[in-house]
Amino acid sequence: MTRRAYLAIGHVAADMTPQGRVLGGTSAYAAQVAAAFGLQPMIWTSAAPDDPLLAALAHQADVDLLPSDHTTTFENIYASAERQQVVRATAARLTPANLPNHLRDQRTNRVPLVHLAPICDDVAPALAHHFADSTVLITLQGWLRRWGADGSVRLRRWFEADVLRKADLVVLSEEDIAAAPDLEAQFARYARHLVVTRAARGGIYYRDSVPMPYAAPMMPQASICDPTGAGDIFAAALLASWPLLESDARWALAVAAQLAALSVTRRGLASAPSAAEVRSALAGSQRRLQVDA
């Protein structure tokens, strides 16, 4: 049987760490999560073709690569619980004009699950209009970022109502809009399903502007290793579990929050869940879904 496809659109990244360059970016994390859910991961991205980090992608997903002079490169600097991001380089922008041929005709090559995953304004918002027959999740972080000559990331007040309306699910973190918290209410007004994550405090889920808080599992402080990628894992798990849990937000959020909480106990792409962890998280939510029915 052909596995359902999960397409992540966005730059993979080279994350600069004390141990050297490591593969990151929302699309790379999403591919790992999709595989753990038993889906067929697909990535459309841009990077330098000779970047050695790309070798790992071939083992994770079917990759369409738009060649670029550079691979998008980030440095994450953590001070206490706060993160300062610095952009060191960016790859080519992904737009409808350079969409791979096999993704152009969605009538014959429909992708069930599509994740628009910008990390540095690398994905044209117009792509949200291309996948009308797919379940589309957008992680907004990359459209909410701008940076100057020094590369330091600051807030960009992005807002496009028609793009928000096109998405089935929209996810962002409170950190993304810390400098403009008023954007949360604006996004909630237009997104059908909006999730604003608040790290260990869970988050707020909005259905047609109506808020509902959700909790996150508490992890012992001593077990926390690295929070990088937790939000990406949350979003990908939410999209992957959405059809499996009959689009029931309560239990899909529970699965996503559980897998994101586990992720902070590991580092890098190894923080993505295993297939066994996914099965365990899904089983608990599926039992509750049956009780509700």
N, C-alpha and C positions, 0 to 999 in steps of 0.2 A: 504494500500500500504506500502511495506517495505521501510523505509527511507534509503537513500544512506549512506554508512558508511564512517566515517573519523577516520583513525587509527593514533594515535600519539604514537611514540616509543621513550622513553627516561625516565630518572628518574624524578619522582615527587620529590619535595624538601621540607624540613623544613626550612623556612626562619626565622632567628632570628631577632626579632624586639623588640623595647622597651615594646611592649604589650605582648611579649612571642613568642612561636613558632607558625607560621602560614603556611598553605599549599601553596606551590608555585611550580616553575618548569614549563618549557615550555609546557610539556604535559598536566599539570593540566589546564593552561590557554587555551590551544588549545581545550580541551574538552568543556570548557565553551562556547567558540566561536562557535564551531561546533553545539552545541545544539541550540544556538541562531539562527543559519542559518537553523534550522530544520533538521539537519543531525543526524545520529546515532553515538555518540562519542564512540570510543574504545581506550583504553590505554593499552600498554604493558610496564610495568615498573618493578623496583625492589626497595624494601624497607623492613624495619623491619616489619614483619607481625602484631606485636602487637602495632604498632605506632597508637595512637588515631587519628592522622591526616587523616589516610586512610579512616575513616568512611565517611568523606565528599565525597570521590571519588565515593562511591557506589551510591550516588544520582546524580552523574554527568555522569557516563560512565560505559560501560562494561569493567571491569578491569581484565587483566591477570597479576598476581603478581609473580615475581621471588623472593622468600624469601631471605633475607639478614640479616646479624647481625646488620646492621645500615641502617638508612635512610639518604640519601644525605642531608647534612645540610650546608647552606650558611649564611654568615652574610654580608649584604650590608652596607657599610659605605659611606655616601654622604658628600662631601666637596665641597660647591658651586655646580657647574654643573657636577663635576667629581665623579665617583663611584669607590671605592676600594672594591673588593670582597675578602672574606676570606672563604676557604673551611674548614669546621669543621669535616665532616665525609662523606664517600661515600658508596653507596650500590654496589651490584654486577653488573658486566658489562653485557650488553645485546648483544648476539652474535648469528650467525646462528645456532650454536650448541644447544642453549637453546630456540630457537624459539618455541612458543606454537604450538601444533600439528595442530590446526584448521587453522593456518596461513601458514602452510608449502606448501599445495597444492593450488596455486593461480589459477589453472585452474577451480577448482570447488568452491573455496571460495575466489573469487577475491574481494579485497577491492578497491573501486574506487579511494579514496583519501588517500594517505599515507604521513605522516609528520615524517621524521627522525629528532628528536628533542634533540640532545645531549646537556647536560649542563656541563659535567665534564669528557669528553672522555668516557662516559658511554654507547655509542652505537657504535658497530663495523661498520666501513665504508662499510665492505663487504655486509651489509644488503641492501645497495642501489641496488645491483644486483638481489635481490630476487623478487622485485615487478615490473617486466618488463611490465605488463599489467595495471598498476595503474598510476595515475598522482601523481608524487612524488615531494614533496618539502623538501628541506634540510635547516635547520637553522644551520649555521656552528659554532656558538659561542662555543659549547662545545668541538669541535675538535681544537679550537684555544686557549685553556687554558691549562696551567700547573701551578703547585704550589709546593712550598717547604715545609719544616718542619713546618714553621709558618702558612701555609695555604694560604698565600697571592697569589692571582692569577696573573700570568704573561702570556705574549704572548708565544704561541707555534706555530712555523712556519709549520703548517700543509698544505700539498698540495698533492692531489691525482687526477690526471687528469681524470682517468677512472671513478672515483666516480662522479666528476663534470659532466661528459658527460652523465651519467645515469639519472641524476635528470632532471625533467622538469623545476623546479624553484629552485633557490638557493638564500637565504637571509642571510645577515649579516649586522652589523652596523659598522660605521666608528670607533666606540669605540673598537670593537673587534680587529682591526688591526692598532690601533693608533701607535704602536711601529714598524710597518712594513707596511706602506701604499703602498709599491710596490706590495703587494699581490693582491690588487684590480685589477690591470691590468692582472695579471696572472690568477685569477679566471675568469675574463671576457673573456679571450681567449678560455676557455673550456666550460663554462656554456652556455646553450642555452638562458636561461633567468636568469639574475643576478640582484638582487636589493641590493644596499648598502644604508642603511638608515642613515640619518643625523639629527635625532630628529626633532626639530621644523623647521629646514631648508629643510624638505622634504627628498630628496635623489636622487640617480642616478639609472636609470634602463638601463641595457645593453641587447640588443637583438643581439646575434651573434657578440659581442664585440663593437657594435655601441651604444654610450651612449645617453641617453635622460633624462634630469632632470625632476623631478616632485615636486610639491609643497605640503606642509602640511597645513591644516587649522590652523590659528593662534588662540590660546586660551589665554584669559586674564591672566596675570601673577598671579593675585590674586586668580584665580580659580584652579591653579595647586596644586594638593594635593600630588601625589606620582607617579614618572615615572616608578617605578618597574613594569615590565610586559607589558609595552607598545609595545616593540619590538615583544614579543611573540604574542600579540593580532594582531599586524599588519600582521605578517607572516601567522597566522592561518586564518585571514580574507581574505588574498590574495588567499590562496589555496581554501578556501570554495567558494569564489566568482568566481574563474577562470572558471569553467564550466558553471556557470549561466550567465556569460557575454561573452560567446563564445570565451574564451581565449584572449579577447581583453585587453592587458596590461594597456592601459591608464585608462580604467574605473575600472578595478580590483584594480589598484593602488589607484585610487581615493576613492574607498570604504574602502580599508585597511587603508589609511591615515586618513580618517574621523573617523573611529572607534578607531584607536590608539590615535588620538587627544582627543577624548572624554574620553578615559580611564585614562588619567593623572589627571582628576578631581575627581577620586575616588581612593580607596585604596585596595590593595590585589586583590583577585579573584573577588571581587565586581566591579572591574574596567572593567571586560569583558562586552561586549555590551548586551543590552536586545534584544529580538526578534523585538520589535518595532523600535529600533535604526537600526538594520540590514535592516529591510524592508524599512525604510526611505533612508538609504544610497544606497541600491540596486536600489530603484525606480528612484533616480536621475541619476544614471549611465545607467540604462536600457533605460531611455528616450533619453539620449545622444547617446547611441548605435543605437537606431532606427533612429535618425536623420542622423547619419553618413551613415547608410545603404541606 
